[in-house]
């Protein structure tokens, strides 16, 4: 059986206001990914 490496990530979410912000951080490399989406559905 082969062993696979596990990469630790940290996830931050801000759900206040009209947008929801997401931030994903790769704790090994420091690389970040972000997204912003409306908090309320479209009419």
mmCIF entry with sequence, helices, sheets and N, C-alpha, C, O atoms, coordinates in Angstrom:
data_MODEL
# 
_entry.id   MODEL 
# 
_entity.id                         1 
_entity.type                       polymer 
_entity.pdbx_number_of_molecules   1 
# 
_entity_poly.entity_id                      1 
_entity_poly.type                           'polypeptide(L)' 
_entity_poly.nstd_linkage                   no 
_entity_poly.nstd_monomer                   no 
_entity_poly.pdbx_seq_one_letter_code       
;(UNK)(UNK)(UNK)(UNK)(UNK)(UNK)(UNK)(UNK)(UNK)(UNK)(UNK)(UNK)(UNK)(UNK)(UNK)(UNK)
(UNK)(UNK)(UNK)(UNK)(UNK)(UNK)(UNK)(UNK)(UNK)(UNK)(UNK)(UNK)(UNK)(UNK)(UNK)(UNK)
(UNK)(UNK)(UNK)(UNK)(UNK)(UNK)(UNK)(UNK)(UNK)(UNK)(UNK)
;
_entity_poly.pdbx_seq_one_letter_code_can   XXXXXXXXXXXXXXXXXXXXXXXXXXXXXXXXXXXXXXXXXXX 
_entity_poly.pdbx_strand_id                 A 
# 
loop_
_entity_poly_seq.entity_id 
_entity_poly_seq.num 
_entity_poly_seq.mon_id 
_entity_poly_seq.hetero 
1 1  UNK n 
1 2  UNK n 
1 3  UNK n 
1 4  UNK n 
1 5  UNK n 
1 6  UNK n 
1 7  UNK n 
1 8  UNK n 
1 9  UNK n 
1 10 UNK n 
1 11 UNK n 
1 12 UNK n 
1 13 UNK n 
1 14 UNK n 
1 15 UNK n 
1 16 UNK n 
1 17 UNK n 
1 18 UNK n 
1 19 UNK n 
1 20 UNK n 
1 21 UNK n 
1 22 UNK n 
1 23 UNK n 
1 24 UNK n 
1 25 UNK n 
1 26 UNK n 
1 27 UNK n 
1 28 UNK n 
1 29 UNK n 
1 30 UNK n 
1 31 UNK n 
1 32 UNK n 
1 33 UNK n 
1 34 UNK n 
1 35 UNK n 
1 36 UNK n 
1 37 UNK n 
1 38 UNK n 
1 39 UNK n 
1 40 UNK n 
1 41 UNK n 
1 42 UNK n 
1 43 UNK n 
# 
_struct_asym.id          A 
_struct_asym.entity_id   1 
# 
_struct_sheet.id               AA1 
_struct_sheet.type             ? 
_struct_sheet.number_strands   3 
_struct_sheet.details          ? 
# 
loop_
_struct_sheet_order.sheet_id 
_struct_sheet_order.range_id_1 
_struct_sheet_order.range_id_2 
_struct_sheet_order.offset 
_struct_sheet_order.sense 
AA1 1 2 ? anti-parallel 
AA1 2 3 ? anti-parallel 
# 
loop_
_struct_sheet_range.sheet_id 
_struct_sheet_range.id 
_struct_sheet_range.beg_label_comp_id 
_struct_sheet_range.beg_label_asym_id 
_struct_sheet_range.beg_label_seq_id 
_struct_sheet_range.pdbx_beg_PDB_ins_code 
_struct_sheet_range.end_label_comp_id 
_struct_sheet_range.end_label_asym_id 
_struct_sheet_range.end_label_seq_id 
_struct_sheet_range.pdbx_end_PDB_ins_code 
_struct_sheet_range.beg_auth_comp_id 
_struct_sheet_range.beg_auth_asym_id 
_struct_sheet_range.beg_auth_seq_id 
_struct_sheet_range.end_auth_comp_id 
_struct_sheet_range.end_auth_asym_id 
_struct_sheet_range.end_auth_seq_id 
AA1 1 UNK A 9  ? UNK A 14 ? UNK A 9  UNK A 14 
AA1 2 UNK A 19 ? UNK A 26 ? UNK A 19 UNK A 26 
AA1 3 UNK A 32 ? UNK A 38 ? UNK A 32 UNK A 38 
# 
loop_
_atom_site.group_PDB 
_atom_site.id 
_atom_site.type_symbol 
_atom_site.label_atom_id 
_atom_site.label_alt_id 
_atom_site.label_comp_id 
_atom_site.label_asym_id 
_atom_site.label_entity_id 
_atom_site.label_seq_id 
_atom_site.pdbx_PDB_ins_code 
_atom_site.Cartn_x 
_atom_site.Cartn_y 
_atom_site.Cartn_z 
_atom_site.occupancy 
_atom_site.B_iso_or_equiv 
_atom_site.pdbx_formal_charge 
_atom_site.auth_seq_id 
_atom_site.auth_comp_id 
_atom_site.auth_asym_id 
_atom_site.auth_atom_id 
_atom_site.pdbx_PDB_model_num 
ATOM 1   N N  . UNK A 1 1  ? 0.851   -1.169 0.000  1.00 0.00 ? 1  UNK A N  1 
ATOM 2   C CA . UNK A 1 1  ? 0.000   0.000  0.000  1.00 0.00 ? 1  UNK A CA 1 
ATOM 3   C C  . UNK A 1 1  ? 0.898   1.234  0.000  1.00 0.00 ? 1  UNK A C  1 
ATOM 4   O O  . UNK A 1 1  ? 1.857   1.314  0.768  1.00 0.00 ? 1  UNK A O  1 
ATOM 5   N N  . UNK A 1 2  ? 0.582   2.190  -0.863 1.00 0.00 ? 2  UNK A N  1 
ATOM 6   C CA . UNK A 1 2  ? 1.381   3.412  -0.915 1.00 0.00 ? 2  UNK A CA 1 
ATOM 7   C C  . UNK A 1 2  ? 0.853   4.422  0.097  1.00 0.00 ? 2  UNK A C  1 
ATOM 8   O O  . UNK A 1 2  ? -0.322  4.414  0.464  1.00 0.00 ? 2  UNK A O  1 
ATOM 9   N N  . UNK A 1 3  ? 1.753   5.282  0.529  1.00 0.00 ? 3  UNK A N  1 
ATOM 10  C CA . UNK A 1 3  ? 1.394   6.301  1.502  1.00 0.00 ? 3  UNK A CA 1 
ATOM 11  C C  . UNK A 1 3  ? 1.243   7.627  0.766  1.00 0.00 ? 3  UNK A C  1 
ATOM 12  O O  . UNK A 1 3  ? 2.090   7.970  -0.058 1.00 0.00 ? 3  UNK A O  1 
ATOM 13  N N  . UNK A 1 4  ? 0.192   8.370  1.045  1.00 0.00 ? 4  UNK A N  1 
ATOM 14  C CA . UNK A 1 4  ? 0.003   9.667  0.404  1.00 0.00 ? 4  UNK A CA 1 
ATOM 15  C C  . UNK A 1 4  ? 0.247   10.773 1.420  1.00 0.00 ? 4  UNK A C  1 
ATOM 16  O O  . UNK A 1 4  ? -0.027  10.625 2.611  1.00 0.00 ? 4  UNK A O  1 
ATOM 17  N N  . UNK A 1 5  ? 0.771   11.886 0.914  1.00 0.00 ? 5  UNK A N  1 
ATOM 18  C CA . UNK A 1 5  ? 1.045   13.029 1.783  1.00 0.00 ? 5  UNK A CA 1 
ATOM 19  C C  . UNK A 1 5  ? -0.239  13.805 2.031  1.00 0.00 ? 5  UNK A C  1 
ATOM 20  O O  . UNK A 1 5  ? -1.092  13.908 1.149  1.00 0.00 ? 5  UNK A O  1 
ATOM 21  N N  . UNK A 1 6  ? -0.370  14.342 3.215  1.00 0.00 ? 6  UNK A N  1 
ATOM 22  C CA . UNK A 1 6  ? -1.521  15.161 3.574  1.00 0.00 ? 6  UNK A CA 1 
ATOM 23  C C  . UNK A 1 6  ? -1.039  16.603 3.685  1.00 0.00 ? 6  UNK A C  1 
ATOM 24  O O  . UNK A 1 6  ? -0.073  16.889 4.392  1.00 0.00 ? 6  UNK A O  1 
ATOM 25  N N  . UNK A 1 7  ? -1.717  17.504 2.986  1.00 0.00 ? 7  UNK A N  1 
ATOM 26  C CA . UNK A 1 7  ? -1.376  18.918 3.040  1.00 0.00 ? 7  UNK A CA 1 
ATOM 27  C C  . UNK A 1 7  ? -2.371  19.630 3.944  1.00 0.00 ? 7  UNK A C  1 
ATOM 28  O O  . UNK A 1 7  ? -3.576  19.571 3.699  1.00 0.00 ? 7  UNK A O  1 
ATOM 29  N N  . UNK A 1 8  ? -1.887  20.304 4.986  1.00 0.00 ? 8  UNK A N  1 
ATOM 30  C CA . UNK A 1 8  ? -2.810  21.016 5.881  1.00 0.00 ? 8  UNK A CA 1 
ATOM 31  C C  . UNK A 1 8  ? -3.292  22.325 5.259  1.00 0.00 ? 8  UNK A C  1 
ATOM 32  O O  . UNK A 1 8  ? -2.510  23.073 4.674  1.00 0.00 ? 8  UNK A O  1 
ATOM 33  N N  . UNK A 1 9  ? -4.572  22.585 5.394  1.00 0.00 ? 9  UNK A N  1 
ATOM 34  C CA . UNK A 1 9  ? -5.184  23.827 4.917  1.00 0.00 ? 9  UNK A CA 1 
ATOM 35  C C  . UNK A 1 9  ? -5.913  24.493 6.070  1.00 0.00 ? 9  UNK A C  1 
ATOM 36  O O  . UNK A 1 9  ? -6.334  23.831 7.018  1.00 0.00 ? 9  UNK A O  1 
ATOM 37  N N  . UNK A 1 10 ? -6.056  25.801 5.980  1.00 0.00 ? 10 UNK A N  1 
ATOM 38  C CA . UNK A 1 10 ? -6.854  26.570 6.942  1.00 0.00 ? 10 UNK A CA 1 
ATOM 39  C C  . UNK A 1 10 ? -7.912  27.319 6.138  1.00 0.00 ? 10 UNK A C  1 
ATOM 40  O O  . UNK A 1 10 ? -7.604  27.905 5.099  1.00 0.00 ? 10 UNK A O  1 
ATOM 41  N N  . UNK A 1 11 ? -9.152  27.302 6.612  1.00 0.00 ? 11 UNK A N  1 
ATOM 42  C CA . UNK A 1 11 ? -10.268 27.939 5.913  1.00 0.00 ? 11 UNK A CA 1 
ATOM 43  C C  . UNK A 1 11 ? -10.859 29.030 6.788  1.00 0.00 ? 11 UNK A C  1 
ATOM 44  O O  . UNK A 1 11 ? -11.165 28.806 7.959  1.00 0.00 ? 11 UNK A O  1 
ATOM 45  N N  . UNK A 1 12 ? -11.018 30.220 6.205  1.00 0.00 ? 12 UNK A N  1 
ATOM 46  C CA . UNK A 1 12 ? -11.671 31.323 6.894  1.00 0.00 ? 12 UNK A CA 1 
ATOM 47  C C  . UNK A 1 12 ? -12.904 31.745 6.124  1.00 0.00 ? 12 UNK A C  1 
ATOM 48  O O  . UNK A 1 12 ? -12.883 31.811 4.894  1.00 0.00 ? 12 UNK A O  1 
ATOM 49  N N  . UNK A 1 13 ? -13.987 32.033 6.849  1.00 0.00 ? 13 UNK A N  1 
ATOM 50  C CA . UNK A 1 13 ? -15.251 32.434 6.225  1.00 0.00 ? 13 UNK A CA 1 
ATOM 51  C C  . UNK A 1 13 ? -15.801 33.647 6.963  1.00 0.00 ? 13 UNK A C  1 
ATOM 52  O O  . UNK A 1 13 ? -15.892 33.649 8.190  1.00 0.00 ? 13 UNK A O  1 
ATOM 53  N N  . UNK A 1 14 ? -16.167 34.679 6.204  1.00 0.00 ? 14 UNK A N  1 
ATOM 54  C CA . UNK A 1 14 ? -16.813 35.875 6.763  1.00 0.00 ? 14 UNK A CA 1 
ATOM 55  C C  . UNK A 1 14 ? -18.202 35.949 6.147  1.00 0.00 ? 14 UNK A C  1 
ATOM 56  O O  . UNK A 1 14 ? -18.331 36.185 4.946  1.00 0.00 ? 14 UNK A O  1 
ATOM 57  N N  . UNK A 1 15 ? -19.247 35.751 6.953  1.00 0.00 ? 15 UNK A N  1 
ATOM 58  C CA . UNK A 1 15 ? -20.617 35.709 6.438  1.00 0.00 ? 15 UNK A CA 1 
ATOM 59  C C  . UNK A 1 15 ? -21.416 36.964 6.754  1.00 0.00 ? 15 UNK A C  1 
ATOM 60  O O  . UNK A 1 15 ? -22.638 36.967 6.599  1.00 0.00 ? 15 UNK A O  1 
ATOM 61  N N  . UNK A 1 16 ? -20.763 38.020 7.189  1.00 0.00 ? 16 UNK A N  1 
ATOM 62  C CA . UNK A 1 16 ? -21.486 39.248 7.522  1.00 0.00 ? 16 UNK A CA 1 
ATOM 63  C C  . UNK A 1 16 ? -21.712 40.119 6.297  1.00 0.00 ? 16 UNK A C  1 
ATOM 64  O O  . UNK A 1 16 ? -20.934 40.079 5.344  1.00 0.00 ? 16 UNK A O  1 
ATOM 65  N N  . UNK A 1 17 ? -22.773 40.901 6.328  1.00 0.00 ? 17 UNK A N  1 
ATOM 66  C CA . UNK A 1 17 ? -23.026 41.863 5.259  1.00 0.00 ? 17 UNK A CA 1 
ATOM 67  C C  . UNK A 1 17 ? -23.657 41.256 4.023  1.00 0.00 ? 17 UNK A C  1 
ATOM 68  O O  . UNK A 1 17 ? -24.327 40.226 4.091  1.00 0.00 ? 17 UNK A O  1 
ATOM 69  N N  . UNK A 1 18 ? -23.433 41.912 2.886  1.00 0.00 ? 18 UNK A N  1 
ATOM 70  C CA . UNK A 1 18 ? -24.074 41.492 1.639  1.00 0.00 ? 18 UNK A CA 1 
ATOM 71  C C  . UNK A 1 18 ? -23.266 40.453 0.881  1.00 0.00 ? 18 UNK A C  1 
ATOM 72  O O  . UNK A 1 18 ? -23.765 39.863 -0.077 1.00 0.00 ? 18 UNK A O  1 
ATOM 73  N N  . UNK A 1 19 ? -22.024 40.219 1.292  1.00 0.00 ? 19 UNK A N  1 
ATOM 74  C CA . UNK A 1 19 ? -21.184 39.222 0.631  1.00 0.00 ? 19 UNK A CA 1 
ATOM 75  C C  . UNK A 1 19 ? -20.639 38.230 1.646  1.00 0.00 ? 19 UNK A C  1 
ATOM 76  O O  . UNK A 1 19 ? -20.464 38.557 2.820  1.00 0.00 ? 19 UNK A O  1 
ATOM 77  N N  . UNK A 1 20 ? -20.371 37.012 1.181  1.00 0.00 ? 20 UNK A N  1 
ATOM 78  C CA . UNK A 1 20 ? -19.671 36.008 1.966  1.00 0.00 ? 20 UNK A CA 1 
ATOM 79  C C  . UNK A 1 20 ? -18.277 35.880 1.376  1.00 0.00 ? 20 UNK A C  1 
ATOM 80  O O  . UNK A 1 20 ? -18.126 35.621 0.182  1.00 0.00 ? 20 UNK A O  1 
ATOM 81  N N  . UNK A 1 21 ? -17.251 36.061 2.211  1.00 0.00 ? 21 UNK A N  1 
ATOM 82  C CA . UNK A 1 21 ? -15.861 35.970 1.770  1.00 0.00 ? 21 UNK A CA 1 
ATOM 83  C C  . UNK A 1 21 ? -15.257 34.668 2.277  1.00 0.00 ? 21 UNK A C  1 
ATOM 84  O O  . UNK A 1 21 ? -15.475 34.272 3.422  1.00 0.00 ? 21 UNK A O  1 
ATOM 85  N N  . UNK A 1 22 ? -14.494 34.009 1.408  1.00 0.00 ? 22 UNK A N  1 
ATOM 86  C CA . UNK A 1 22 ? -13.831 32.758 1.756  1.00 0.00 ? 22 UNK A CA 1 
ATOM 87  C C  . UNK A 1 22 ? -12.337 32.909 1.516  1.00 0.00 ? 22 UNK A C  1 
ATOM 88  O O  . UNK A 1 22 ? -11.924 33.525 0.533  1.00 0.00 ? 22 UNK A O  1 
ATOM 89  N N  . UNK A 1 23 ? -11.524 32.353 2.407  1.00 0.00 ? 23 UNK A N  1 
ATOM 90  C CA . UNK A 1 23 ? -10.076 32.362 2.245  1.00 0.00 ? 23 UNK A CA 1 
ATOM 91  C C  . UNK A 1 23 ? -9.553  30.986 2.619  1.00 0.00 ? 23 UNK A C  1 
ATOM 92  O O  . UNK A 1 23 ? -9.799  30.504 3.725  1.00 0.00 ? 23 UNK A O  1 
ATOM 93  N N  . UNK A 1 24 ? -8.834  30.352 1.703  1.00 0.00 ? 24 UNK A N  1 
ATOM 94  C CA . UNK A 1 24 ? -8.241  29.038 1.932  1.00 0.00 ? 24 UNK A CA 1 
ATOM 95  C C  . UNK A 1 24 ? -6.728  29.203 1.871  1.00 0.00 ? 24 UNK A C  1 
ATOM 96  O O  . UNK A 1 24 ? -6.200  29.747 0.901  1.00 0.00 ? 24 UNK A O  1 
ATOM 97  N N  . UNK A 1 25 ? -6.029  28.736 2.901  1.00 0.00 ? 25 UNK A N  1 
ATOM 98  C CA . UNK A 1 25 ? -4.575  28.888 2.972  1.00 0.00 ? 25 UNK A CA 1 
ATOM 99  C C  . UNK A 1 25 ? -3.924  27.509 3.044  1.00 0.00 ? 25 UNK A C  1 
ATOM 100 O O  . UNK A 1 25 ? -4.265  26.694 3.901  1.00 0.00 ? 25 UNK A O  1 
ATOM 101 N N  . UNK A 1 26 ? -2.989  27.259 2.138  1.00 0.00 ? 26 UNK A N  1 
ATOM 102 C CA . UNK A 1 26 ? -2.164  26.063 2.185  1.00 0.00 ? 26 UNK A CA 1 
ATOM 103 C C  . UNK A 1 26 ? -1.088  26.340 3.230  1.00 0.00 ? 26 UNK A C  1 
ATOM 104 O O  . UNK A 1 26 ? -0.224  27.189 3.012  1.00 0.00 ? 26 UNK A O  1 
ATOM 105 N N  . UNK A 1 27 ? -1.126  25.643 4.353  1.00 0.00 ? 27 UNK A N  1 
ATOM 106 C CA . UNK A 1 27 ? -0.208  25.939 5.448  1.00 0.00 ? 27 UNK A CA 1 
ATOM 107 C C  . UNK A 1 27 ? 1.216   25.483 5.173  1.00 0.00 ? 27 UNK A C  1 
ATOM 108 O O  . UNK A 1 27 ? 2.134   25.889 5.886  1.00 0.00 ? 27 UNK A O  1 
ATOM 109 N N  . UNK A 1 28 ? 1.426   24.653 4.165  1.00 0.00 ? 28 UNK A N  1 
ATOM 110 C CA . UNK A 1 28 ? 2.775   24.224 3.818  1.00 0.00 ? 28 UNK A CA 1 
ATOM 111 C C  . UNK A 1 28 ? 3.470   25.249 2.933  1.00 0.00 ? 28 UNK A C  1 
ATOM 112 O O  . UNK A 1 28 ? 4.610   25.632 3.195  1.00 0.00 ? 28 UNK A O  1 
ATOM 113 N N  . UNK A 1 29 ? 2.777   25.696 1.879  1.00 0.00 ? 29 UNK A N  1 
ATOM 114 C CA . UNK A 1 29 ? 3.388   26.615 0.913  1.00 0.00 ? 29 UNK A CA 1 
ATOM 115 C C  . UNK A 1 29 ? 3.045   28.077 1.162  1.00 0.00 ? 29 UNK A C  1 
ATOM 116 O O  . UNK A 1 29 ? 3.734   28.967 0.663  1.00 0.00 ? 29 UNK A O  1 
ATOM 117 N N  . UNK A 1 30 ? 1.980   28.337 1.934  1.00 0.00 ? 30 UNK A N  1 
ATOM 118 C CA . UNK A 1 30 ? 1.533   29.707 2.147  1.00 0.00 ? 30 UNK A CA 1 
ATOM 119 C C  . UNK A 1 30 ? 0.654   30.235 1.026  1.00 0.00 ? 30 UNK A C  1 
ATOM 120 O O  . UNK A 1 30 ? 0.207   31.381 1.078  1.00 0.00 ? 30 UNK A O  1 
ATOM 121 N N  . UNK A 1 31 ? 0.401   29.417 0.017  1.00 0.00 ? 31 UNK A N  1 
ATOM 122 C CA . UNK A 1 31 ? -0.449  29.824 -1.106 1.00 0.00 ? 31 UNK A CA 1 
ATOM 123 C C  . UNK A 1 31 ? -1.871  30.064 -0.605 1.00 0.00 ? 31 UNK A C  1 
ATOM 124 O O  . UNK A 1 31 ? -2.374  29.325 0.241  1.00 0.00 ? 31 UNK A O  1 
ATOM 125 N N  . UNK A 1 32 ? -2.520  31.116 -1.140 1.00 0.00 ? 32 UNK A N  1 
ATOM 126 C CA . UNK A 1 32 ? -3.879  31.440 -0.723 1.00 0.00 ? 32 UNK A CA 1 
ATOM 127 C C  . UNK A 1 32 ? -4.835  31.431 -1.908 1.00 0.00 ? 32 UNK A C  1 
ATOM 128 O O  . UNK A 1 32 ? -4.446  31.702 -3.044 1.00 0.00 ? 32 UNK A O  1 
ATOM 129 N N  . UNK A 1 33 ? -6.073  31.120 -1.624 1.00 0.00 ? 33 UNK A N  1 
ATOM 130 C CA . UNK A 1 33 ? -7.157  31.137 -2.597 1.00 0.00 ? 33 UNK A CA 1 
ATOM 131 C C  . UNK A 1 33 ? -8.307  31.889 -1.937 1.00 0.00 ? 33 UNK A C  1 
ATOM 132 O O  . UNK A 1 33 ? -8.602  31.669 -0.762 1.00 0.00 ? 33 UNK A O  1 
ATOM 133 N N  . UNK A 1 34 ? -8.955  32.774 -2.687 1.00 0.00 ? 34 UNK A N  1 
ATOM 134 C CA . UNK A 1 34 ? -10.056 33.532 -2.097 1.00 0.00 ? 34 UNK A CA 1 
ATOM 135 C C  . UNK A 1 34 ? -11.240 33.586 -3.049 1.00 0.00 ? 34 UNK A C  1 
ATOM 136 O O  . UNK A 1 34 ? -11.097 33.423 -4.260 1.00 0.00 ? 34 UNK A O  1 
ATOM 137 N N  . UNK A 1 35 ? -12.420 33.821 -2.469 1.00 0.00 ? 35 UNK A N  1 
ATOM 138 C CA . UNK A 1 35 ? -13.652 33.954 -3.251 1.00 0.00 ? 35 UNK A CA 1 
ATOM 139 C C  . UNK A 1 35 ? -14.590 34.888 -2.509 1.00 0.00 ? 35 UNK A C  1 
ATOM 140 O O  . UNK A 1 35 ? -14.549 34.992 -1.283 1.00 0.00 ? 35 UNK A O  1 
ATOM 141 N N  . UNK A 1 36 ? -15.439 35.569 -3.273 1.00 0.00 ? 36 UNK A N  1 
ATOM 142 C CA . UNK A 1 36 ? -16.456 36.459 -2.710 1.00 0.00 ? 36 UNK A CA 1 
ATOM 143 C C  . UNK A 1 36 ? -17.745 36.172 -3.470 1.00 0.00 ? 36 UNK A C  1 
ATOM 144 O O  . UNK A 1 36 ? -17.781 36.242 -4.699 1.00 0.00 ? 36 UNK A O  1 
ATOM 145 N N  . UNK A 1 37 ? -18.796 35.849 -2.732 1.00 0.00 ? 37 UNK A N  1 
ATOM 146 C CA . UNK A 1 37 ? -20.091 35.548 -3.342 1.00 0.00 ? 37 UNK A CA 1 
ATOM 147 C C  . UNK A 1 37 ? -21.184 36.306 -2.596 1.00 0.00 ? 37 UNK A C  1 
ATOM 148 O O  . UNK A 1 37 ? -21.032 36.590 -1.408 1.00 0.00 ? 37 UNK A O  1 
ATOM 149 N N  . UNK A 1 38 ? -22.289 36.639 -3.275 1.00 0.00 ? 38 UNK A N  1 
ATOM 150 C CA . UNK A 1 38 ? -23.389 37.328 -2.592 1.00 0.00 ? 38 UNK A CA 1 
ATOM 151 C C  . UNK A 1 38 ? -23.952 36.461 -1.462 1.00 0.00 ? 38 UNK A C  1 
ATOM 152 O O  . UNK A 1 38 ? -24.080 35.245 -1.608 1.00 0.00 ? 38 UNK A O  1 
ATOM 153 N N  . UNK A 1 39 ? -24.285 37.095 -0.341 1.00 0.00 ? 39 UNK A N  1 
ATOM 154 C CA . UNK A 1 39 ? -24.861 36.359 0.790  1.00 0.00 ? 39 UNK A CA 1 
ATOM 155 C C  . UNK A 1 39 ? -26.342 36.081 0.599  1.00 0.00 ? 39 UNK A C  1 
ATOM 156 O O  . UNK A 1 39 ? -26.889 35.172 1.223  1.00 0.00 ? 39 UNK A O  1 
ATOM 157 N N  . UNK A 1 40 ? -26.995 36.856 -0.261 1.00 0.00 ? 40 UNK A N  1 
ATOM 158 C CA . UNK A 1 40 ? -28.416 36.660 -0.523 1.00 0.00 ? 40 UNK A CA 1 
ATOM 159 C C  . UNK A 1 40 ? -28.596 36.183 -1.955 1.00 0.00 ? 40 UNK A C  1 
ATOM 160 O O  . UNK A 1 40 ? -27.878 36.640 -2.844 1.00 0.00 ? 40 UNK A O  1 
ATOM 161 N N  . UNK A 1 41 ? -29.531 35.280 -2.201 1.00 0.00 ? 41 UNK A N  1 
ATOM 162 C CA . UNK A 1 41 ? -29.750 34.781 -3.562 1.00 0.00 ? 41 UNK A CA 1 
ATOM 163 C C  . UNK A 1 41 ? -30.297 35.876 -4.476 1.00 0.00 ? 41 UNK A C  1 
ATOM 164 O O  . UNK A 1 41 ? -30.930 36.830 -4.023 1.00 0.00 ? 41 UNK A O  1 
ATOM 165 N N  . UNK A 1 42 ? -30.037 35.716 -5.765 1.00 0.00 ? 42 UNK A N  1 
ATOM 166 C CA . UNK A 1 42 ? -30.549 36.665 -6.759 1.00 0.00 ? 42 UNK A CA 1 
ATOM 167 C C  . UNK A 1 42 ? -32.067 36.563 -6.844 1.00 0.00 ? 42 UNK A C  1 
ATOM 168 O O  . UNK A 1 42 ? -32.639 35.503 -6.587 1.00 0.00 ? 42 UNK A O  1 
ATOM 169 N N  . UNK A 1 43 ? -32.714 37.662 -7.203 1.00 0.00 ? 43 UNK A N  1 
ATOM 170 C CA . UNK A 1 43 ? -34.181 37.671 -7.341 1.00 0.00 ? 43 UNK A CA 1 
ATOM 171 C C  . UNK A 1 43 ? -34.613 36.942 -8.591 1.00 0.00 ? 43 UNK A C  1 
ATOM 172 O O  . UNK A 1 43 ? -35.809 36.849 -8.869 1.00 0.00 ? 43 UNK A O  1 
# 
